[in-house]
């Protein structure tokens, strides 16, 4: 079978999940898979910059304005799905996207970003795309504009808690699949923390793992110093610092060794699942895919509060479920970290909550995609694929759909 995976470079999570699913489908099902960045391939440089560099800038240095934007558009009525502010970007891709679909003729299309779902929904107003379309929501919240992607066959969501809002956005119950976020698997083979720490060259003591992703995050060593000052002089704790691709933080931490507490300082590593499973608490931001990986490892979380809006919603949900505490400065980090270190009962309760909430949808989503029937593209064989023609036809159909949607209020 053939699978087209559509992603958008907006942070690292969407592309990482796209590549993870590609690997799963190729190795597990022998599928022929192609990954395409929707905006880089079919839109303008401006739209591509906004989604990638612009997002990192807004979510980092202009975070208050980004959060205002997010919260404003999250409140818009779903009936405006065909005329909201994401449609200009999505419609710009439809000509190139349809041509790619007809040329590649995938049996299934998998999407890791709402822009992809929206573009396909717009195309299906005019063209009978026979591929089975599966999308994944990669956060523990519906970001604005998911209501514009209701033309897909299935939307994978974190769990049953997210079904009611999906119905409000216009999805049918049978479209919503509470499989869990399709992130990388992070639970290692069952073994005790003591054994795992020994294999990793660590002492068997309270272990704090600090892990901040790429994207707009730089200078994670500042969080490391907060933790190091909190634990300095204690002989019952140690720190694992995973810097990922933040080479500057890695070098800064290395340059200032030794510290007043044992430290394992790492750069990019493929052993993240093992380190997560060895940790007693993970200090992180609340990105959806990172959360899923940490929940997989059954690790309580201590999460930084000053994050982009979608991650704040993620954090609220995690705290409600009892799997996370949060901090906004060094004082609250110190208070909550020491609470986790010294209160075994609290940590045990949080670990049990992570076990209840953990749900990684990679395997079930891959199985769903792989079970897609062979797609018949005969109906699209005579279609005029000129980008201007496709875009014009889609825009006309969207105007009609917008009038009907607003009139019905749905």
SULMOBEL-V928225 format. One record per residue. N is the residue number from 1. RES is the residue in three letters. PSI is psi in whole degrees, -180 to 180 (NA if undefined). OMEGA is omega in whole degrees, 0 to 359 (NA if undefined). D_LAST is the distance of its C-alpha to the last C-alpha in Angstrom with 1 decimal. Layout:
BEGIN
<<N	RES	PSI	OMEGA	D_LAST> <N	RES	PSI	OMEGA	D_LAST>>
END
This chain:
BEGIN
<<1	UNK	162	181	36.0> <2	UNK	135	181	34.5> <3	UNK	129	173	31.8> <4	UNK	122	177	30.3> <5	UNK	124	179	29.2> <6	UNK	131	179	27.2> <7	UNK	174	175	27.6> <8	UNK	134	178	27.5> <9	UNK	96	176	30.4> <10	UNK	85	194	28.9> <11	UNK	-169	185	31.4> <12	UNK	-22	189	33.1> <13	UNK	-42	184	30.9> <14	UNK	-46	180	28.7> <15	UNK	-36	179	31.8> <16	UNK	-41	179	33.8> <17	UNK	-35	177	31.2> <18	UNK	-46	181	31.1> <19	UNK	-37	178	34.9> <20	UNK	-41	179	35.1> <21	UNK	-36	176	32.9> <22	UNK	-49	180	35.0> <23	UNK	-43	181	38.2> <24	UNK	-43	182	36.9> <25	UNK	-36	180	35.9> <26	UNK	-46	185	39.2> <27	UNK	-33	184	41.5> <28	UNK	-26	186	39.9> <29	UNK	-1	178	38.8> <30	UNK	26	182	40.7> <31	UNK	152	170	37.6> <32	UNK	117	190	38.0> <33	UNK	137	173	35.6> <34	UNK	132	178	34.9> <35	UNK	129	182	33.1> <36	UNK	131	172	31.7> <37	UNK	113	188	30.5> <38	UNK	-50	186	27.6> <39	UNK	-41	179	28.3> <40	UNK	-32	184	32.1> <41	UNK	-33	192	32.2> <42	UNK	0	182	29.8> <43	UNK	-168	184	29.0> <44	UNK	163	176	31.2> <45	UNK	-35	180	33.6> <46	UNK	-49	179	31.8> <47	UNK	-37	178	28.5> <48	UNK	-42	180	30.6> <49	UNK	-42	181	32.5> <50	UNK	-44	183	29.5> <51	UNK	-35	185	28.0> <52	UNK	-80	182	31.4> <53	UNK	-40	181	34.0> <54	UNK	-41	178	31.5> <55	UNK	-46	180	29.6> <56	UNK	-40	178	32.9> <57	UNK	-48	183	34.1> <58	UNK	-44	182	31.0> <59	UNK	-17	179	30.8> <60	UNK	-80	186	34.5> <61	UNK	-24	182	36.2> <62	UNK	35	187	33.2> <63	UNK	-43	179	31.3> <64	UNK	-40	180	30.6> <65	UNK	-40	177	28.8> <66	UNK	-44	182	26.9> <67	UNK	-36	175	25.7> <68	UNK	-45	178	24.6> <69	UNK	-50	182	22.6> <70	UNK	-51	184	21.1> <71	UNK	-33	177	20.2> <72	UNK	-50	184	18.8> <73	UNK	-22	176	16.3> <74	UNK	-24	182	15.4> <75	UNK	-9	183	14.2> <76	UNK	149	181	11.8> <77	UNK	138	180	8.2> <78	UNK	-26	182	6.3> <79	UNK	-10	178	4.7> <80	UNK	20	187	8.5> <81	UNK	-28	183	9.2> <82	UNK	3	181	11.4> <83	UNK	13	181	13.4> <84	UNK	178	191	14.2> <85	UNK	-10	178	17.8> <86	UNK	-15	189	18.2> <87	UNK	-33	179	17.5> <88	UNK	-46	178	20.9> <89	UNK	-45	184	22.7> <90	UNK	-42	180	20.8> <91	UNK	-29	180	21.2> <92	UNK	-17	184	24.9> <93	UNK	-13	195	25.4> <94	UNK	-35	180	24.0> <95	UNK	-53	180	27.3> <96	UNK	-36	181	29.5> <97	UNK	-46	180	27.2> <98	UNK	-42	179	27.0> <99	UNK	-42	179	30.8> <100	UNK	-43	180	31.4> <101	UNK	-45	182	29.3> <102	UNK	-38	180	31.3> <103	UNK	-43	184	34.6> <104	UNK	-31	180	34.2> <105	UNK	61	180	32.4> <106	UNK	149	172	31.1> <107	UNK	-27	178	30.3> <108	UNK	150	175	27.9> <109	UNK	128	179	26.1> <110	UNK	133	185	25.8> <111	UNK	139	179	24.0> <112	UNK	13	180	24.8> <113	UNK	146	183	22.6> <114	UNK	-28	178	19.0> <115	UNK	-38	181	20.2> <116	UNK	-43	178	21.4> <117	UNK	-39	181	18.2> <118	UNK	-45	180	16.4> <119	UNK	-41	179	19.3> <120	UNK	-38	176	19.3> <121	UNK	-43	178	15.6> <122	UNK	-44	180	16.4> <123	UNK	-39	183	19.6> <124	UNK	-10	173	18.2> <125	UNK	-24	184	16.4> <126	UNK	-42	191	20.0> <127	UNK	138	180	22.4> <128	UNK	85	180	22.9> <129	UNK	115	188	23.8> <130	UNK	-10	182	25.5> <131	UNK	148	174	25.9> <132	UNK	117	186	24.4> <133	UNK	120	179	22.2> <134	UNK	129	178	22.3> <135	UNK	158	179	21.2> <136	UNK	130	172	22.4> <137	UNK	119	188	21.1> <138	UNK	20	175	24.4> <139	UNK	167	176	23.9> <140	UNK	44	178	23.5> <141	UNK	152	171	20.3> <142	UNK	113	174	17.1> <143	UNK	160	173	18.0> <144	UNK	147	173	15.8> <145	UNK	-6	173	14.2> <146	UNK	-25	178	13.9> <147	UNK	-17	180	10.1> <148	UNK	-1	183	11.4> <149	UNK	27	187	13.5> <150	UNK	-4	181	11.5> <151	UNK	4	178	13.9> <152	UNK	166	180	16.8> <153	UNK	-41	181	18.5> <154	UNK	145	173	19.0> <155	UNK	119	179	18.4> <156	UNK	126	183	21.5> <157	UNK	165	187	21.0> <158	UNK	-45	180	23.9> <159	UNK	-172	185	23.8> <160	UNK	-21	179	22.1> <161	UNK	-23	187	21.4> <162	UNK	7	178	18.5> <163	UNK	-47	183	16.7> <164	UNK	-45	180	14.7> <165	UNK	-35	176	13.3> <166	UNK	-40	178	12.5> <167	UNK	-39	178	10.5> <168	UNK	-31	181	8.5> <169	UNK	-9	176	8.1> <170	UNK	-1	177	6.7> <171	UNK	151	173	10.4> <172	UNK	155	184	12.1> <173	UNK	-39	183	15.1> <174	UNK	-15	177	17.6> <175	UNK	-27	188	16.5> <176	UNK	118	183	17.4> <177	UNK	108	183	21.2> <178	UNK	59	184	22.8> <179	UNK	-24	190	26.0> <180	UNK	156	181	26.7> <181	UNK	132	179	26.9> <182	UNK	75	179	29.1> <183	UNK	178	177	31.8> <184	UNK	144	176	35.5> <185	UNK	133	185	37.3> <186	UNK	-2	180	39.4> <187	UNK	118	180	41.1> <188	UNK	171	180	44.6> <189	UNK	139	184	46.9> <190	UNK	123	173	47.7> <191	UNK	159	183	50.7> <192	UNK	156	176	51.7> <193	UNK	-36	180	51.0> <194	UNK	-46	180	54.8> <195	UNK	-43	182	55.3> <196	UNK	-43	179	52.4> <197	UNK	-39	178	53.7> <198	UNK	-43	179	57.2> <199	UNK	-32	182	56.0> <200	UNK	2	179	54.3> <201	UNK	26	182	57.5> <202	UNK	157	173	56.2> <203	UNK	158	179	57.8> <204	UNK	81	181	56.5> <205	UNK	173	180	55.2> <206	UNK	124	188	52.0> <207	UNK	123	177	50.0> <208	UNK	123	176	47.5> <209	UNK	126	177	45.5> <210	UNK	125	184	44.0> <211	UNK	113	176	41.6> <212	UNK	137	185	39.5> <213	UNK	-169	179	37.7> <214	UNK	-131	180	38.0> <215	UNK	-130	183	35.6> <216	UNK	-2	183	36.0> <217	UNK	118	173	38.2> <218	UNK	156	177	41.9> <219	UNK	37	179	44.7> <220	UNK	-15	178	43.9> <221	UNK	-21	178	47.6> <222	UNK	-39	177	46.9> <223	UNK	-38	177	45.1> <224	UNK	-44	182	48.0> <225	UNK	-35	176	50.5> <226	UNK	-46	181	48.7> <227	UNK	-43	181	48.9> <228	UNK	-41	178	52.5> <229	UNK	-35	179	53.6> <230	UNK	-39	186	52.1> <231	UNK	-2	186	53.9> <232	UNK	130	177	57.0> <233	UNK	-8	180	60.2> <234	UNK	142	178	58.7> <235	UNK	9	181	60.1> <236	UNK	18	184	57.3> <237	UNK	159	176	54.5> <238	UNK	163	184	53.7> <239	UNK	135	166	51.1> <240	UNK	124	179	49.4> <241	UNK	113	176	48.0> <242	UNK	108	183	45.8> <243	UNK	-14	183	45.4> <244	UNK	-129	182	43.7> <245	UNK	8	177	44.0> <246	UNK	80	185	44.8> <247	UNK	-30	180	48.4> <248	UNK	-44	179	49.3> <249	UNK	-41	178	48.5> <250	UNK	-47	182	50.5> <251	UNK	-40	180	53.5> <252	UNK	-44	180	53.4> <253	UNK	-42	179	53.4> <254	UNK	-40	185	56.2> <255	UNK	-28	186	58.2> <256	UNK	10	176	58.4> <257	UNK	155	358	59.5> <258	UNK	168	179	60.9> <259	UNK	173	182	58.8> <260	UNK	16	177	59.6> <261	UNK	146	179	57.5> <262	UNK	134	183	57.3> <263	UNK	130	169	54.8> <264	UNK	107	185	53.6> <265	UNK	120	184	52.2> <266	UNK	150	170	50.2> <267	UNK	-134	176	48.6> <268	UNK	136	181	46.2> <269	UNK	146	175	46.7> <270	UNK	2	184	45.4> <271	UNK	20	182	46.5> <272	UNK	-45	180	43.6> <273	UNK	-39	181	42.8> <274	UNK	-41	179	46.4> <275	UNK	-39	177	46.5> <276	UNK	-44	182	43.3> <277	UNK	-20	179	44.8> <278	UNK	-10	187	48.0> <279	UNK	149	173	46.4> <280	UNK	-26	176	46.2> <281	UNK	144	179	43.5> <282	UNK	126	176	41.5> <283	UNK	125	194	40.9> <284	UNK	173	164	38.0> <285	UNK	170	191	34.8> <286	UNK	50	172	31.5> <287	UNK	142	188	30.2> <288	UNK	-45	182	28.1> <289	UNK	-37	177	30.6> <290	UNK	-43	179	33.6> <291	UNK	-46	182	32.3> <292	UNK	-42	179	31.9> <293	UNK	-39	180	35.4> <294	UNK	-41	176	36.9> <295	UNK	-38	176	35.3> <296	UNK	-38	183	36.7> <297	UNK	0	178	40.1> <298	UNK	40	181	39.6> <299	UNK	129	172	40.5> <300	UNK	154	184	39.6> <301	UNK	147	170	38.2> <302	UNK	111	196	39.2> <303	UNK	139	178	36.5> <304	UNK	134	187	36.8> <305	UNK	-27	188	34.3> <306	UNK	78	185	34.3> <307	UNK	169	177	31.8> <308	UNK	158	190	28.6> <309	UNK	-45	182	25.4> <310	UNK	-33	179	24.0> <311	UNK	-27	174	27.5> <312	UNK	-41	175	27.6> <313	UNK	-42	176	24.5> <314	UNK	-45	182	26.4> <315	UNK	-45	178	29.5> <316	UNK	-44	181	27.9> <317	UNK	-43	181	26.7> <318	UNK	-39	179	30.2> <319	UNK	-37	177	32.0> <320	UNK	-34	182	30.0> <321	UNK	-2	174	31.0> <322	UNK	22	181	34.6> <323	UNK	-3	186	35.3> <324	UNK	147	163	35.7> <325	UNK	170	183	37.5> <326	UNK	167	176	37.1> <327	UNK	149	178	39.3> <328	UNK	-11	179	39.1> <329	UNK	-179	184	42.8> <330	UNK	-33	181	46.0> <331	UNK	-47	181	46.8> <332	UNK	-30	174	43.7> <333	UNK	-46	181	44.1> <334	UNK	-46	181	47.7> <335	UNK	-49	185	46.8> <336	UNK	-32	178	44.2> <337	UNK	-44	178	46.1> <338	UNK	-33	176	49.2> <339	UNK	-44	179	47.3> <340	UNK	-35	180	46.1> <341	UNK	-41	189	49.7> <342	UNK	-17	183	51.5> <343	UNK	92	182	49.2> <344	UNK	-36	180	49.3> <345	UNK	-43	178	47.4> <346	UNK	-46	181	44.4> <347	UNK	-39	179	44.4> <348	UNK	-41	178	44.7> <349	UNK	-43	180	41.7> <350	UNK	-38	177	39.6> <351	UNK	-41	178	40.8> <352	UNK	-37	178	39.8> <353	UNK	-37	178	36.3> <354	UNK	-37	179	36.0> <355	UNK	-38	180	37.1> <356	UNK	-34	185	34.4> <357	UNK	-24	184	31.6> <358	UNK	127	177	33.0> <359	UNK	104	179	30.9> <360	UNK	120	187	31.4> <361	UNK	11	185	29.2> <362	UNK	-52	185	31.5> <363	UNK	-46	182	33.3> <364	UNK	-36	178	30.4> <365	UNK	-43	178	28.3> <366	UNK	-41	179	31.3> <367	UNK	-41	178	32.0> <368	UNK	-47	180	28.5> <369	UNK	-45	183	28.9> <370	UNK	-22	180	32.4> <371	UNK	4	180	31.6> <372	UNK	137	178	29.4> <373	UNK	159	177	30.9> <374	UNK	133	183	32.7> <375	UNK	138	180	30.4> <376	UNK	114	184	31.5> <377	UNK	17	180	31.2> <378	UNK	-40	182	33.0> <379	UNK	-18	180	29.9> <380	UNK	4	185	29.8> <381	UNK	-30	183	33.6> <382	UNK	10	183	33.7> <383	UNK	139	175	30.8> <384	UNK	112	184	31.7> <385	UNK	11	176	31.2> <386	UNK	125	184	32.3> <387	UNK	-41	181	30.0> <388	UNK	-39	180	29.6> <389	UNK	-47	180	28.7> <390	UNK	-46	181	26.0> <391	UNK	-42	180	24.5> <392	UNK	-45	180	24.6> <393	UNK	-41	180	23.0> <394	UNK	-43	180	20.1> <395	UNK	-41	179	19.6> <396	UNK	-44	180	19.6> <397	UNK	-36	180	17.0> <398	UNK	-37	178	14.8> <399	UNK	-43	179	15.2> <400	UNK	-44	181	14.2> <401	UNK	-35	180	11.1> <402	UNK	-42	179	10.2> <403	UNK	-45	179	10.9> <404	UNK	-41	181	8.8> <405	UNK	-44	180	5.6> <406	UNK	-37	181	6.8> <407	UNK	-39	179	8.1> <408	UNK	-19	182	5.4> <409	UNK	17	181	3.8> <410	UNK	NA	NA	0.0>>
END
